[in-house]
Structures are given as C-alpha cells and as structure tokens.
Amino acid sequence: MVFSMIWTSTLETLYMVFFSTLFSLLIGFPIGILLTVTKEGNILERPKLNKVLDFIINTLRSFPFIILMILLFPLSRIIVGTTIGSTAAIVPLSISAAPFVARMIEGALNEV
C-alpha cells in the first residue's frame, strides 16, 4: 500500500520534471539566443528589444513561484483544461524555469 503510493508519486514527479524541463528548454533556448544576438555589437543589434527581453527575464526570475503559479492558473486551464494535478503543474513550472534557461544560454553563448 505505502510502496504503491510512493511509486505513484515518484512517477508523477518524474513526469512533471521531464516535461517541464523539455518545455522550459523549448521556451528558454530561443530567448537566450535572441538575447545574445540582439545585444549591442552582435549580429542582430537591437538594443530596445534586448532591454525589453532582459527586463522580462529579470522580472520573471525574481517572481516567487507560488505567486506565479496562482497567476498562471487561467493559462493552465486554457492549455490543459484544469488547474489541479501533475499535468496542470507543468505549465507554471515550465514558465518559471524558462527565464533561468534563457539566462544560462545567454551566458554560455557570451563565453564562446
């Protein structure tokens, strides 16, 4: 009984981690590349776009997850159809992790 509950919870956690990681990479990777190429002195120099993206990423990175999760309930309901459960948790997890991924990609590309 207890082992069954632990196994189910472990599988749900792995499910949430896998898909939120996948979606945060799909969102954050292009944003990180866009941040790098629009920076002053780079390929597609667009300082205004870079500043806007930079502001959005810094704001989302500093937002507490629980507040972001509550704010994203309507989006979860639109995308998944519910705000409760493992599948619904993937939406706020992905959106909250994407700015961190974007910043890491930007840093890695700046080092190259």
URQUI-V405610 format. One record per pair of residues at least 12 apart in sequence whose C-alpha atoms are under 10 Angstrom apart, sorted by sequence separation. I is the first residue (numbers start at 1). J is the second residue. If there is no record, write none. Layout:
i->I j->J
i->I j->J
This chain:
i->34 j->46
i->35 j->47
i->38 j->50
i->39 j->51
i->76 j->88
i->79 j->91
i->37 j->50
i->38 j->51
i->70 j->83
i->75 j->88
i->76 j->89
i->35 j->49
i->36 j->50
i->69 j->83
i->76 j->90
i->77 j->91
i->34 j->49
i->35 j->50
i->38 j->53
i->73 j->88
i->76 j->91
i->34 j->50
i->35 j->51
i->72 j->88
i->73 j->89
i->75 j->91
i->76 j->92
i->35 j->52
i->72 j->89
i->75 j->92
i->35 j->53
i->73 j->91
i->34 j->53
i->35 j->54
i->69 j->88
i->72 j->91
i->73 j->92
i->69 j->89
i->72 j->92
i->32 j->53
i->71 j->92
i->72 j->93
i->31 j->53
i->32 j->54
i->35 j->57
i->69 j->91
i->70 j->92
i->31 j->54
i->69 j->92
i->72 j->95
i->68 j->92
i->69 j->93
i->32 j->57
i->68 j->93
i->31 j->57
i->66 j->92
i->69 j->95
i->65 j->92
i->68 j->95
i->69 j->96
i->65 j->93
i->68 j->96
i->28 j->57
i->65 j->95
i->65 j->96
i->64 j->96
i->65 j->97
i->63 j->96
i->61 j->95
i->62 j->96
i->60 j->95
i->61 j->96
i->60 j->96
i->61 j->97
i->60 j->97
i->61 j->98
i->62 j->99
i->60 j->98
i->61 j->99
i->57 j->96
i->60 j->99
i->61 j->100
i->59 j->99
i->60 j->100
i->57 j->98
i->58 j->99
i->57 j->99
i->58 j->100
i->61 j->103
i->56 j->99
i->57 j->100
i->57 j->101
i->54 j->99
i->57 j->102
i->58 j->103
i->53 j->99
i->57 j->103
i->54 j->102
i->54 j->103
i->24 j->90
i->28 j->94
i->32 j->98
i->36 j->102
i->20 j->87
i->23 j->90
i->24 j->91
i->27 j->94
i->28 j->95
i->31 j->98
i->32 j->99
i->35 j->102
i->36 j->103
i->19 j->87
i->23 j->91
i->24 j->92
i->26 j->94
i->27 j->95
i->31 j->99
i->32 j->100
i->34 j->102
i->35 j->103
i->16 j->85
i->17 j->86
i->20 j->89
i->21 j->90
i->24 j->93
i->25 j->94
i->28 j->97
i->29 j->98
i->32 j->101
i->33 j->102
i->36 j->105
i->37 j->106
i->16 j->86
i->20 j->90
i->23 j->93
i->24 j->94
i->25 j->95
i->27 j->97
i->28 j->98
i->29 j->99
i->31 j->101
i->32 j->102
i->33 j->103
i->35 j->105
i->36 j->106
i->15 j->86
i->16 j->87
i->19 j->90
i->20 j->91
i->23 j->94
i->24 j->95
i->27 j->98
i->28 j->99
i->29 j->100
i->30 j->101
i->31 j->102
i->32 j->103
i->34 j->105
i->35 j->106
i->36 j->107
i->39 j->110
i->14 j->86
i->15 j->87
i->16 j->88
i->17 j->89
i->18 j->90
i->19 j->91
i->20 j->92
i->21 j->93
i->22 j->94
i->23 j->95
i->24 j->96
i->25 j->97
i->26 j->98
i->27 j->99
i->28 j->100
i->29 j->101
i->30 j->102
i->31 j->103
i->32 j->104
i->33 j->105
i->34 j->106
i->35 j->107
i->36 j->108
i->37 j->109
i->12 j->85
i->13 j->86
i->16 j->89
i->17 j->90
i->20 j->93
i->21 j->94
i->24 j->97
i->25 j->98
i->28 j->101
i->29 j->102
i->32 j->105
i->33 j->106
i->36 j->109
i->37 j->110
i->12 j->86
i->16 j->90
i->19 j->93
i->20 j->94
i->21 j->95
i->23 j->97
i->24 j->98
i->25 j->99
i->27 j->101
i->28 j->102
i->29 j->103
i->31 j->105
i->32 j->106
i->33 j->107
i->35 j->109
i->36 j->110
i->12 j->87
i->15 j->90
i->16 j->91
i->19 j->94
i->20 j->95
i->23 j->98
i->24 j->99
i->25 j->100
i->26 j->101
i->27 j->102
i->28 j->103
i->29 j->104
i->30 j->105
i->31 j->106
i->32 j->107
i->33 j->108
i->35 j->110
i->17 j->93
i->20 j->96
i->21 j->97
i->22 j->98
i->24 j->100
i->25 j->101
i->26 j->102
i->28 j->104
i->29 j->105
i->30 j->106
i->32 j->108
i->33 j->109
i->9 j->86
i->16 j->93
i->17 j->94
i->20 j->97
i->21 j->98
i->24 j->101
i->25 j->102
i->28 j->105
i->29 j->106
i->32 j->109
i->33 j->110
i->16 j->94
i->20 j->98
i->24 j->102
i->28 j->106
i->21 j->101
i->25 j->105
